[in-house]
Amino acid sequence: MGSSKYFTLKEARLSNNCPECYSNDGLEITFKQKLTENIFYKAITSETTLQMHCYSCNTTIFPVRWTDDIERVVEYQQRAVQPRPKSIKLKPLAWAFIFFDLLIVTAVILYATGVISFS
């Protein structure tokens, strides 16, 4: 019914040595933020992820392989990244659903108070 996607917040090239191939010009870190969407709304969540990839040896570098230097650079980059604020945007179907519900509630209240009658 709903789907979750990630959009890129920031990409940064790192000059650290790759733990796999020891190249110092191929590391890139990517920060992504989660976007959830269904038929009623589209929402940006506060969940962020990061991924590190070496373009010299074409491998993904997982946190277990990070050196102390890489961890320090990642912490610095995390402080520099500004995630978008949490938000929600209602789609037209949601607005129609809300309007229809308000219309029904109003009709029920008016009928219960005797303002309108169906006889």
Summary of the structure (lengths in Angstrom):
residues: 119
radius of gyration: 24.9
end to end distance: 42.4
largest distance: 85.0
contacts: 291
relative contact order: 0.18
helix: 32%
strand: 37%
